[in-house]
Amino acid sequence: MKIYNAKICTMDADRDIIPRGWVAFEDGRITALGAGDTDITDGDLNAEGAALYPGFIDAHTHVGLSGCGAGVENEDFNEESEPCAPHLHIADAINPFDPGFELALKAGITAVVISPGSMNPIAGDICAVSTMGKRIDKMILRKVGIKFALGENPKMTYMNRDESPVTRMAIASIIREELAKTRRYILDKANAEEESDLPELDLKHEALIPLLNGELTAHFHCHRADDIFTALRLSKEFGLKYTLIHCTEGHMIADELAEEGASAVVGPIMCDPCKPELANITPANAGILAAHGIKTAICTDHAETPIEYLPITVGIAVKHGLPFEKALEAVTINAAEIAGISDMAGSLEVGKRADLVLFEGNPFEVMSSPRAVVCGGKIIIPDRDI
């Protein structure tokens, strides 16, 4: 199957643009792409000069974790019974029949990163997920990280219960203690000469071993600049791969973040400063971070901003200084690299997933909608098929 006669924005390492080209795909993977004419068969799609991009990626969401208008009985993203819960698996909570998946697909979003909420200092694992499917086990692209949360959300959750943490110090201490215990647990397992010498199985520590081994990324929920620096401090102490989620005051410390080589997932942008740590929120944040050379993605934080508005959110960032190419990177290759799925998504290259989106106009304009979406090799015409 092919899409032909398209302006192809590959988003590959060279950011190649093919003014008039084609992309072929089979069994869910891109098999070839090129410029000019190509053989055409039944079922191929004529782009008629429209622009073809990699499928968009929302790098931080809670899609599938709460029912639209259903109330607390359908909310499954915050396990508030204990502050430290790295052993929780997000796949056990995701509902693939949440309307958010269909709305995302209709907007050209072919992959999402789904994370637990931010009430726990350590909240569980994070997965990158295809937006097409009905069984989460088949939709998951990869487990990519562990969720950590700093700042007001953990404080306010446990303050109301008169239990720790109620300060930023205690939040960091809980994270630090669990990581230190896991590091010791790894040593005890390595030093065990016989099975009887092994430490007692601890699922929390087991869940954190891939993080300390560099196989997963620490996703730090952090808004205020001091919380951002705490994320950097903890990451340095334990040698963690990390990314900064929200990074609301990143624009105030962009020089420091650039010096550290940090990455950031900015958003939600379409929201009000509904709590004190959002006082310095600005739609210029993504543009400022990108201007400092910081790898930046943009997210909706669905359901804070409905997931189908990701392209509009990016358009707001462009309006406030983010260059168009950087905007494309923020929902394609940057999002994929930050999420740890750039070997399979984020650019149009042979061997990668056939996740594509076709736009006749500017994809970030409020009146634009995809003419076609390809997810896992299946062509979808949103106005007809969804």
LINHURA-V856595 format. One record per residue. RES is the residue in three letters. NEAR is the number of other C-alpha atoms within 12 Angstrom. Layout:
BEGIN
res=RES near=NEAR
res=RES near=NEAR
END
This chain:
BEGIN
res=MET near=29
res=LYS near=36
res=ILE near=47
res=TYR near=36
res=ASN near=31
res=ALA near=37
res=LYS near=32
res=ILE near=38
res=CYS near=39
res=THR near=40
res=MET near=35
res=ASP near=28
res=ALA near=17
res=ASP near=13
res=ARG near=22
res=ASP near=21
res=ILE near=25
res=ILE near=28
res=PRO near=23
res=ARG near=26
res=GLY near=32
res=TRP near=42
res=VAL near=49
res=ALA near=40
res=PHE near=33
res=GLU near=25
res=ASP near=17
res=GLY near=25
res=ARG near=28
res=ILE near=34
res=THR near=22
res=ALA near=24
res=LEU near=35
res=GLY near=30
res=ALA near=23
res=GLY near=18
res=ASP near=18
res=THR near=22
res=ASP near=19
res=ILE near=17
res=THR near=13
res=ASP near=10
res=GLY near=15
res=ASP near=21
res=LEU near=31
res=ASN near=29
res=ALA near=29
res=GLU near=22
res=GLY near=24
res=ALA near=31
res=ALA near=35
res=LEU near=48
res=TYR near=51
res=PRO near=48
res=GLY near=52
res=PHE near=55
res=ILE near=56
res=ASP near=58
res=ALA near=54
res=HIS near=50
res=THR near=49
res=HIS near=43
res=VAL near=49
res=GLY near=41
res=LEU near=36
res=SER near=31
res=GLY near=26
res=CYS near=20
res=GLY near=12
res=ALA near=12
res=GLY near=11
res=VAL near=13
res=GLU near=12
res=ASN near=18
res=GLU near=25
res=ASP near=30
res=PHE near=38
res=ASN near=34
res=GLU near=29
res=GLU near=31
res=SER near=16
res=GLU near=24
res=PRO near=40
res=CYS near=40
res=ALA near=37
res=PRO near=39
res=HIS near=29
res=LEU near=34
res=HIS near=30
res=ILE near=40
res=ALA near=34
res=ASP near=24
res=ALA near=32
res=ILE near=38
res=ASN near=31
res=PRO near=30
res=PHE near=23
res=ASP near=31
res=PRO near=29
res=GLY near=39
res=PHE near=42
res=GLU near=31
res=LEU near=29
res=ALA near=42
res=LEU near=46
res=LYS near=38
res=ALA near=44
res=GLY near=49
res=ILE near=50
res=THR near=52
res=ALA near=54
res=VAL near=50
res=VAL near=54
res=ILE near=54
res=SER near=51
res=PRO near=47
res=GLY near=45
res=SER near=40
res=MET near=36
res=ASN near=42
res=PRO near=51
res=ILE near=46
res=ALA near=42
res=GLY near=48
res=ASP near=39
res=ILE near=45
res=CYS near=43
res=ALA near=44
res=VAL near=48
res=SER near=44
res=THR near=48
res=MET near=38
res=GLY near=25
res=LYS near=20
res=ARG near=19
res=ILE near=27
res=ASP near=23
res=LYS near=17
res=MET near=29
res=ILE near=30
res=LEU near=32
res=ARG near=31
res=LYS near=32
res=VAL near=39
res=GLY near=45
res=ILE near=51
res=LYS near=50
res=PHE near=49
res=ALA near=49
res=LEU near=49
res=GLY near=40
res=GLU near=31
res=ASN near=33
res=PRO near=41
res=LYS near=29
res=MET near=26
res=THR near=30
res=TYR near=27
res=MET near=21
res=ASN near=14
res=ARG near=16
res=ASP near=12
res=GLU near=19
res=SER near=26
res=PRO near=34
res=VAL near=28
res=THR near=24
res=ARG near=29
res=MET near=22
res=ALA near=26
res=ILE near=38
res=ALA near=38
res=SER near=24
res=ILE near=31
res=ILE near=41
res=ARG near=27
res=GLU near=22
res=GLU near=33
res=LEU near=37
res=ALA near=22
res=LYS near=24
res=THR near=30
res=ARG near=27
res=ARG near=20
res=TYR near=28
res=ILE near=27
res=LEU near=19
res=ASP near=21
res=LYS near=23
res=ALA near=15
res=ASN near=15
res=ALA near=15
res=GLU near=12
res=GLU near=11
res=GLU near=13
res=SER near=12
res=ASP near=15
res=LEU near=17
res=PRO near=23
res=GLU near=16
res=LEU near=17
res=ASP near=20
res=LEU near=20
res=LYS near=29
res=HIS near=34
res=GLU near=29
res=ALA near=35
res=LEU near=41
res=ILE near=34
res=PRO near=27
res=LEU near=35
res=LEU near=34
res=ASN near=21
res=GLY near=20
res=GLU near=22
res=LEU near=32
res=THR near=36
res=ALA near=49
res=HIS near=49
res=PHE near=49
res=HIS near=46
res=CYS near=40
res=HIS near=42
res=ARG near=33
res=ALA near=30
res=ASP near=24
res=ASP near=34
res=ILE near=42
res=PHE near=31
res=THR near=30
res=ALA near=44
res=LEU near=35
res=ARG near=20
res=LEU near=32
res=SER near=30
res=LYS near=18
res=GLU near=19
res=PHE near=27
res=GLY near=22
res=LEU near=30
res=LYS near=32
res=TYR near=41
res=THR near=45
res=LEU near=49
res=ILE near=48
res=HIS near=45
res=CYS near=50
res=THR near=41
res=GLU near=36
res=GLY near=43
res=HIS near=33
res=MET near=26
res=ILE near=26
res=ALA near=32
res=ASP near=19
res=GLU near=23
res=LEU near=32
res=ALA near=23
res=GLU near=15
res=GLU near=25
res=GLY near=22
res=ALA near=37
res=SER near=43
res=ALA near=51
res=VAL near=47
res=VAL near=52
res=GLY near=49
res=PRO near=42
res=ILE near=40
res=MET near=31
res=CYS near=24
res=ASP near=18
res=PRO near=17
res=CYS near=14
res=LYS near=16
res=PRO near=16
res=GLU near=25
res=LEU near=27
res=ALA near=16
res=ASN near=23
res=ILE near=30
res=THR near=32
res=PRO near=34
res=ALA near=32
res=ASN near=40
res=ALA near=50
res=GLY near=37
res=ILE near=34
res=LEU near=43
res=ALA near=39
res=ALA near=22
res=HIS near=28
res=GLY near=23
res=ILE near=36
res=LYS near=37
res=THR near=50
res=ALA near=51
res=ILE near=61
res=CYS near=53
res=THR near=41
res=ASP near=39
res=HIS near=42
res=ALA near=37
res=GLU near=26
res=THR near=28
res=PRO near=31
res=ILE near=47
res=GLU near=39
res=TYR near=40
res=LEU near=51
res=PRO near=45
res=ILE near=32
res=THR near=40
res=VAL near=48
res=GLY near=35
res=ILE near=31
res=ALA near=40
res=VAL near=31
res=LYS near=22
res=HIS near=20
res=GLY near=23
res=LEU near=31
res=PRO near=24
res=PHE near=25
res=GLU near=30
res=LYS near=33
res=ALA near=42
res=LEU near=41
res=GLU near=42
res=ALA near=51
res=VAL near=54
res=THR near=49
res=ILE near=43
res=ASN near=41
res=ALA near=43
res=ALA near=43
res=GLU near=35
res=ILE near=44
res=ALA near=53
res=GLY near=33
res=ILE near=34
res=SER near=32
res=ASP near=21
res=MET near=33
res=ALA near=47
res=GLY near=45
res=SER near=43
res=LEU near=44
res=GLU near=36
res=VAL near=24
res=GLY near=25
res=LYS near=34
res=ARG near=36
res=ALA near=42
res=ASP near=48
res=LEU near=51
res=VAL near=52
res=LEU near=44
res=PHE near=35
res=GLU near=24
res=GLY near=20
res=ASN near=26
res=PRO near=37
res=PHE near=34
res=GLU near=23
res=VAL near=20
res=MET near=16
res=SER near=22
res=SER near=32
res=PRO near=41
res=ARG near=34
res=ALA near=40
res=VAL near=43
res=VAL near=46
res=CYS near=44
res=GLY near=37
res=GLY near=30
res=LYS near=33
res=ILE near=36
res=ILE near=29
res=ILE near=23
res=PRO near=25
res=ASP near=15
res=ARG near=12
res=ASP near=15
res=ILE near=19
END
